[in-house]
Amino acid sequence: MAVSIGSVVLNVSDIGRAAEFWSKALGYVPQPDDPAFLAPESGGGPRLHLDEGDRTHLDLWWDRQDSDLQAEVERLISLGARRVDWDYPEDADFVVLADTEDNVFRVVA
């Protein structure tokens, strides 16, 4: 596979409160550079990103050695995903898609 789950983004109203709960629930630790990102203490596995402004979604990280971003987006579209109208920042390093059930996810470079 050229993509994997890099992080699960959860929409929360209070990052501190959510970080305390999820850290205890999962045994994850806040990342020193951004406490809204929690990662397994062992370092392996997907991160949990707590966000007050974004909706809940998956961030899929693509493997730069096996594919390129556009090829991976096209592969996912061929499987049934569709592009989503999105206001992208100028320096966007991701593409927003929806799965066959209209769940939004991002493919992140």
Backbone as CSV, one residue per row, in Angstrom:
resi,resn,N_x,N_y,N_z,CA_x,CA_y,CA_z,C_x,C_y,C_z
1,MET,0.834,-1.184,0.000,0.000,0.000,0.000,0.875,1.243,0.000
2,ALA,0.417,2.233,-0.704,1.152,3.493,-0.763,0.657,4.500,0.269
3,VAL,-0.451,4.198,0.959,-0.941,5.086,2.019,-1.175,4.289,3.289
4,SER,-1.114,5.006,4.409,-1.444,4.414,5.705,-2.078,5.493,6.559
5,ILE,-2.757,5.082,7.610,-3.363,6.066,8.507,-2.247,6.716,9.309
6,GLY,-2.043,7.996,9.065,-1.028,8.748,9.795,-1.592,9.337,11.061
7,SER,-2.839,9.838,10.974,-3.476,10.376,12.162,-4.985,10.340,12.008
8,VAL,-5.633,10.286,13.146,-7.072,10.445,13.226,-7.284,11.834,13.804
9,VAL,-8.032,12.656,13.091,-8.288,14.022,13.538,-9.662,14.045,14.193
10,LEU,-9.697,14.448,15.453,-10.959,14.539,16.193,-11.311,15.996,16.418
11,ASN,-12.543,16.363,16.124,-13.029,17.697,16.438,-13.382,17.721,17.921
12,VAL,-12.793,18.656,18.643,-13.025,18.772,20.082,-13.302,20.235,20.425
13,SER,-13.938,20.462,21.568,-14.198,21.839,21.998,-13.133,22.346,22.964
14,ASP,-12.381,21.433,23.579,-11.347,21.819,24.543,-10.163,20.870,24.382
15,ILE,-9.106,21.357,23.739,-7.954,20.501,23.444,-7.316,19.964,24.716
16,GLY,-7.156,20.798,25.726,-6.527,20.351,26.974,-7.294,19.225,27.641
17,ARG,-8.596,19.409,27.747,-9.441,18.380,28.370,-9.420,17.097,27.547
18,ALA,-9.544,17.223,26.221,-9.537,16.049,25.356,-8.179,15.352,25.404
19,ALA,-7.097,16.128,25.432,-5.754,15.542,25.488,-5.574,14.741,26.775
20,GLU,-6.053,15.269,27.873,-5.935,14.546,29.140,-6.703,13.225,29.083
21,PHE,-7.934,13.274,28.562,-8.735,12.057,28.469,-8.078,11.027,27.549
22,TRP,-7.758,11.435,26.306,-7.239,10.480,25.328,-5.855,9.973,25.693
23,SER,-5.062,10.789,26.347,-3.748,10.314,26.803,-3.907,9.173,27.791
24,LYS,-4.827,9.347,28.727,-5.071,8.305,29.730,-5.766,7.094,29.112
25,ALA,-6.716,7.333,28.213,-7.478,6.237,27.619,-6.618,5.355,26.725
26,LEU,-5.702,5.979,25.966,-4.923,5.230,24.983,-3.468,4.998,25.371
27,GLY,-3.005,5.684,26.421,-1.592,5.600,26.758,-0.738,6.394,25.779
28,TYR,-1.344,7.366,25.110,-0.626,8.233,24.177,-0.008,9.401,24.951
29,VAL,0.996,10.017,24.355,1.653,11.167,24.995,1.594,12.373,24.057
30,PRO,1.386,13.573,24.632,1.405,14.785,23.804,2.792,14.993,23.210
31,GLN,2.824,15.482,21.981,4.095,15.744,21.321,4.656,17.076,21.817
32,PRO,5.946,17.137,22.078,6.534,18.337,22.678,6.327,19.607,21.848
33,ASP,6.319,19.484,20.527,6.174,20.666,19.685,4.726,21.098,19.501
34,ASP,3.765,20.224,19.811,2.347,20.569,19.682,1.523,19.600,20.517
35,PRO,1.037,20.040,21.690,0.289,19.142,22.573,-1.067,18.704,22.013
36,ALA,-1.501,19.261,20.878,-2.737,18.819,20.249,-2.516,17.528,19.466
37,PHE,-1.250,17.122,19.301,-0.912,15.860,18.645,-0.488,14.864,19.715
38,LEU,-1.200,13.751,19.785,-0.875,12.688,20.729,-0.363,11.500,19.930
39,ALA,0.652,10.840,20.456,1.231,9.693,19.751,1.440,8.557,20.743
40,PRO,1.460,7.323,20.240,1.756,6.194,21.117,3.122,6.398,21.773
41,GLU,3.205,6.047,23.026,4.461,6.209,23.755,5.601,5.454,23.070
42,SER,5.269,4.327,22.438,6.284,3.524,21.748,6.729,4.167,20.441
43,GLY,5.967,5.149,19.962,6.307,5.824,18.716,5.675,5.211,17.484
44,GLY,5.173,3.988,17.560,4.566,3.332,16.404,3.069,3.534,16.367
45,GLY,2.503,3.525,15.200,1.054,3.635,15.058,0.587,5.044,14.748
46,PRO,-0.692,5.172,14.402,-1.212,6.485,14.032,-1.283,7.438,15.222
47,ARG,-1.148,8.710,14.909,-1.277,9.751,15.930,-2.740,10.165,16.045
48,LEU,-3.047,10.840,17.124,-4.365,11.425,17.331,-4.174,12.933,17.332
49,HIS,-4.860,13.617,16.432,-4.757,15.077,16.326,-6.060,15.671,16.832
50,LEU,-5.980,16.476,17.860,-7.152,17.131,18.444,-7.261,18.519,17.827
51,ASP,-8.419,18.838,17.277,-8.569,20.083,16.530,-9.909,20.725,16.863
52,GLU,-9.866,22.004,17.217,-11.096,22.722,17.560,-11.822,23.268,16.334
53,GLY,-11.160,23.304,15.179,-11.775,23.930,14.026,-12.089,23.006,12.869
54,ASP,-11.531,21.822,12.862,-11.704,20.918,11.730,-12.638,19.783,12.121
55,ARG,-13.312,19.214,11.149,-14.206,18.106,11.462,-13.410,16.802,11.590
56,THR,-14.015,15.819,12.210,-13.365,14.527,12.409,-13.121,13.867,11.050
57,HIS,-11.885,13.385,10.868,-11.513,12.735,9.614,-10.204,11.969,9.790
58,LEU,-9.863,11.177,8.793,-8.574,10.478,8.755,-7.595,11.281,7.913
59,ASP,-6.350,11.289,8.331,-5.257,11.772,7.497,-4.481,10.558,7.035
60,LEU,-4.496,10.320,5.739,-3.719,9.223,5.162,-2.392,9.786,4.689
61,TRP,-1.316,9.167,5.114,0.016,9.602,4.700,0.470,8.678,3.593
62,TRP,0.963,9.244,2.517,1.413,8.408,1.407,2.897,8.152,1.512
63,ASP,3.274,6.983,1.027,4.666,6.547,1.044,5.369,7.126,-0.173
64,ARG,6.245,8.074,0.049,6.917,8.791,-1.046,7.833,7.893,-1.868
65,GLN,8.217,6.763,-1.337,9.106,5.869,-2.081,8.351,5.031,-3.106
66,ASP,7.073,4.754,-2.846,6.318,3.855,-3.712,5.369,4.559,-4.680
67,SER,5.127,5.862,-4.510,4.122,6.533,-5.311,4.339,8.036,-5.230
68,ASP,3.489,8.783,-5.939,3.464,10.229,-5.739,2.038,10.615,-5.360
69,LEU,1.874,11.811,-4.846,0.584,12.226,-4.302,-0.520,12.116,-5.348
70,GLN,-0.297,12.649,-6.529,-1.343,12.625,-7.552,-1.698,11.203,-7.965
71,ALA,-0.714,10.346,-8.103,-0.985,8.949,-8.463,-1.801,8.267,-7.371
72,GLU,-1.499,8.577,-6.119,-2.240,7.959,-5.016,-3.673,8.466,-4.976
73,VAL,-3.862,9.754,-5.209,-5.218,10.318,-5.259,-6.011,9.637,-6.378
74,GLU,-5.411,9.494,-7.540,-6.092,8.849,-8.663,-6.404,7.385,-8.352
75,ARG,-5.512,6.698,-7.649,-5.770,5.303,-7.264,-6.986,5.219,-6.355
76,LEU,-7.066,6.134,-5.387,-8.193,6.130,-4.456,-9.500,6.480,-5.169
77,ILE,-9.432,7.392,-6.111,-10.621,7.728,-6.893,-11.075,6.518,-7.704
78,SER,-10.127,5.773,-8.246,-10.499,4.577,-9.019,-11.173,3.525,-8.140
79,LEU,-10.946,3.592,-6.822,-11.569,2.650,-5.882,-12.951,3.115,-5.423
80,GLY,-13.331,4.351,-5.792,-14.653,4.854,-5.422,-14.644,6.163,-4.661
81,ALA,-13.475,6.675,-4.291,-13.419,7.977,-3.617,-13.778,9.069,-4.622
82,ARG,-14.100,10.240,-4.109,-14.372,11.378,-4.984,-13.732,12.630,-4.400
83,ARG,-13.414,13.547,-5.287,-12.845,14.827,-4.856,-13.918,15.642,-4.146
84,VAL,-13.492,16.432,-3.170,-14.391,17.289,-2.411,-14.002,18.737,-2.684
85,ASP,-15.003,19.589,-2.938,-14.713,21.017,-3.068,-14.168,21.513,-1.744
86,TRP,-13.023,22.167,-1.788,-12.341,22.572,-0.560,-11.596,23.866,-0.807
87,ASP,-11.549,24.733,0.179,-10.729,25.940,0.097,-9.339,25.586,0.591
88,TYR,-8.436,25.357,-0.340,-7.077,24.952,-0.004,-6.208,26.184,0.244
89,PRO,-5.335,26.121,1.261,-4.341,27.194,1.397,-3.341,27.103,0.245
90,GLU,-2.637,28.199,-0.024,-1.683,28.220,-1.131,-0.628,27.132,-1.020
91,ASP,-0.198,26.831,0.181,0.874,25.862,0.385,0.339,24.477,0.785
92,ALA,-0.867,24.147,0.355,-1.492,22.876,0.745,-0.626,21.692,0.331
93,ASP,-0.423,20.789,1.281,0.326,19.559,1.018,-0.592,18.350,1.146
94,PHE,-1.876,18.554,0.834,-2.870,17.503,0.975,-3.963,17.681,-0.073
95,VAL,-4.713,16.591,-0.273,-5.889,16.599,-1.135,-7.039,16.027,-0.321
96,VAL,-8.190,16.669,-0.384,-9.364,16.217,0.363,-10.250,15.381,-0.551
97,LEU,-10.575,14.204,-0.070,-11.445,13.279,-0.784,-12.562,12.830,0.150
98,ALA,-13.566,12.170,-0.414,-14.606,11.514,0.384,-14.670,10.059,-0.053
99,ASP,-14.928,9.192,0.901,-15.037,7.771,0.570,-16.425,7.470,0.015
100,THR,-16.719,6.215,-0.189,-17.992,5.806,-0.774,-19.187,6.082,0.130
101,GLU,-18.938,6.387,1.407,-20.009,6.711,2.357,-20.024,8.199,2.703
102,ASP,-19.299,9.010,1.931,-19.191,10.466,2.115,-18.422,10.882,3.358
103,ASN,-17.587,9.997,3.900,-16.687,10.375,4.978,-15.489,11.084,4.358
104,VAL,-15.228,12.291,4.831,-14.130,13.079,4.303,-12.808,12.580,4.891
105,PHE,-11.765,12.545,4.051,-10.418,12.214,4.512,-9.424,13.000,3.685
106,ARG,-8.207,13.112,4.191,-7.165,13.825,3.479,-6.033,12.881,3.138
107,VAL,-5.467,13.069,1.952,-4.231,12.388,1.575,-3.155,13.435,1.724
108,VAL,-2.219,13.195,2.648,-1.230,14.196,3.044,0.145,13.829,2.503
109,ALA,0.803,14.831,1.942,2.151,14.645,1.409,3.167,14.691,2.532
